[in-house]
Amino acid sequence: MTVSYEGQVAIVSGAGRGLGRSYAMEIAKLGGKVVVNDLGGSVTGEASDARPAEEVVAEIKAAGGEAVANFDSVSSYEGGYNMIKQAMDTWGRLDTIVCNAGILRDRAIHNMSEDEWDQVLAVHLKGCYTLVRHAWPVFRQQSYGRVVFATSGSGLWGNFGQANYAAAKMGMVGFMNTLKLEGEKYNINVHCLGPAAATRMTENLMPQERLDQMSPDHVAPVVAFLGSSSCTESGLVIEAAGGHYNRAQMVKGPGVDFDTNDFKSVDWVEENWGKITSLEGAQAMWGMGQTREEHYAAKG
Ligand SMILES: NC(=O)c1ccc[n+]([C@@H]2O[C@H](COP(=O)([O-])OP(=O)(O)OC[C@H]3O[C@@H](n4cnc5c(N)ncnc54)[C@H](O)[C@@H]3O)[C@@H](O)[C@H]2O)c1
């Protein structure tokens, strides 16, 4: 089946530049109408500017697509509401939200201020909640919805100096894990996408030869697939970076059982540490207590 957004509406947050711009352009190219949201501030989240979102809307229109600009902050509850309302008022439906807006306030934890922690959590993690919370009733009502969160290898694997950002990005994975359960009955699928691409966020972190291999346009097709009706799975974490796509997954080891009438000492824990921490035969879980394999087998 050919992946298409024909007749569908998507919101991409932080779509005024970088990765979000590529996602919006890709979805529009596939026939989707797009709310291009961007506050337009600096990489650390200061100030605002309408131009980035307006320019992407103009680009989409010049290419024959349909788009409207939105300048709300994703960290505001009302901002999330406004975006959903704008999609509904303009086109009467909403199919996909891509929660991509982001800022950086990097600092080693012993120097990280409360404000640096709060601002990053507000844009990245609350910025997913504000959109999901207001899109969810629409998705439930129409028994269809697709959600993609922009996670990061920083949260999935750790990155020095990004405790706030990593916590927010991994928080999205926990958020997704519960939303996939709450959305299942309503055909609402939720995924996390961890990109790596040459944008203003990464321009000083890597040599130019490497950045040249990392166009955001290489990430956009995966986001467009995850956010489309063609992707019928839910709860996946996919990484996409310069010429490479892969899945990432939290797994549960088989562990070790003991009789609960027989309390174990800390020495027993030490003796059995190898078995407790072993990942041999580890499995991906669908929810608490059920493996992903069991879940999909039961669904047929
Ligand atoms: N570039 C990478 O390699 C990389 C790696 C991992 C994750 N990410 C994630 O991908 C997303 C996009 O990053 P990018 O590299 O394109 O960065 P970018 O700075 O080029 O784009 C982010 C956009 O989000 C907008 N934004 C920031 N705060 C906002 C708010 N409160 N409301 C609305 N818009 C807001 C900015 O104005 C900006 O246009 C981010 O969530 C980032 O954390 C990027």
The ligand as a MOL file (V3000), in Angstrom:
LIG
                    3D

  0  0  0     0  0            999 V3000
M  V30 BEGIN CTAB
M  V30 COUNTS 44 48 0 0 0
M  V30 BEGIN ATOM
M  V30 1 N 18.9810 17.4920 15.7380 0
M  V30 2 C 19.2110 16.3220 16.3060 0
M  V30 3 O 20.1930 15.6210 16.0020 0
M  V30 4 C 18.2530 15.7980 17.3310 0
M  V30 5 C 18.6030 14.6240 18.0170 0
M  V30 6 C 17.7130 14.0900 18.9300 0
M  V30 7 C 16.4860 14.7130 19.1520 0
M  V30 8 N 16.1910 15.8770 18.4900 0 CHG=1
M  V30 9 C 14.8980 16.4850 18.7830 0
M  V30 10 O 14.2340 16.8000 17.5790 0
M  V30 11 C 13.4040 17.9590 17.7640 0
M  V30 12 C 13.7280 18.9990 16.7090 0
M  V30 13 O 15.0760 19.4380 16.9010 0
M  V30 14 P 15.9240 20.2460 15.8290 0
M  V30 15 O 17.2730 19.6510 15.8500 0
M  V30 16 O 15.1710 20.3510 14.5560 0 CHG=-1
M  V30 17 O 16.0230 21.6630 16.5770 0
M  V30 18 P 15.6770 23.1580 16.0680 0
M  V30 19 O 16.1190 24.0670 17.1510 0
M  V30 20 O 16.2150 23.3570 14.7010 0
M  V30 21 O 14.0870 23.1280 15.9760 0
M  V30 22 C 13.2710 23.1210 17.1040 0
M  V30 23 C 12.1170 24.0470 16.8410 0
M  V30 24 O 11.2390 24.0160 17.9720 0
M  V30 25 C 10.7600 25.3430 18.1720 0
M  V30 26 N 10.3190 25.5080 19.5540 0
M  V30 27 C 11.0850 25.5550 20.6690 0
M  V30 28 N 10.3290 25.7360 21.7540 0
M  V30 29 C 9.0510 25.8050 21.3190 0
M  V30 30 C 7.8060 25.9550 21.9820 0
M  V30 31 N 7.7300 26.1020 23.3130 0
M  V30 32 N 6.6690 25.9350 21.2410 0
M  V30 33 C 6.7230 25.7960 19.8960 0
M  V30 34 N 7.8820 25.6710 19.2240 0
M  V30 35 C 9.0230 25.6620 19.9270 0
M  V30 36 C 11.9360 26.2390 17.8440 0
M  V30 37 O 11.5430 27.5670 17.5410 0
M  V30 38 C 12.5600 25.5050 16.6720 0
M  V30 39 O 12.1190 26.0090 15.4230 0
M  V30 40 C 13.6660 18.4370 19.1880 0
M  V30 41 O 12.6720 17.9400 20.0570 0
M  V30 42 C 14.9920 17.8110 19.5210 0
M  V30 43 O 15.1670 17.6390 20.9000 0
M  V30 44 C 17.0450 16.4330 17.6010 0
M  V30 END ATOM
M  V30 BEGIN BOND
M  V30 1 1 1 2
M  V30 2 2 2 3
M  V30 3 1 2 4
M  V30 4 1 4 5
M  V30 5 2 4 44
M  V30 6 2 5 6
M  V30 7 1 6 7
M  V30 8 2 7 8
M  V30 9 1 8 9
M  V30 10 1 8 44
M  V30 11 1 9 10
M  V30 12 1 9 42
M  V30 13 1 10 11
M  V30 14 1 11 12
M  V30 15 1 11 40
M  V30 16 1 12 13
M  V30 17 1 13 14
M  V30 18 2 14 15
M  V30 19 1 14 16
M  V30 20 1 14 17
M  V30 21 1 17 18
M  V30 22 2 18 19
M  V30 23 1 18 20
M  V30 24 1 18 21
M  V30 25 1 21 22
M  V30 26 1 22 23
M  V30 27 1 23 24
M  V30 28 1 23 38
M  V30 29 1 24 25
M  V30 30 1 25 26
M  V30 31 1 25 36
M  V30 32 1 26 27
M  V30 33 1 26 35
M  V30 34 2 27 28
M  V30 35 1 28 29
M  V30 36 1 29 30
M  V30 37 2 29 35
M  V30 38 1 30 31
M  V30 39 2 30 32
M  V30 40 1 32 33
M  V30 41 2 33 34
M  V30 42 1 34 35
M  V30 43 1 36 37
M  V30 44 1 36 38
M  V30 45 1 38 39
M  V30 46 1 40 41
M  V30 47 1 40 42
M  V30 48 1 42 43
M  V30 END BOND
M  V30 END CTAB
M  END
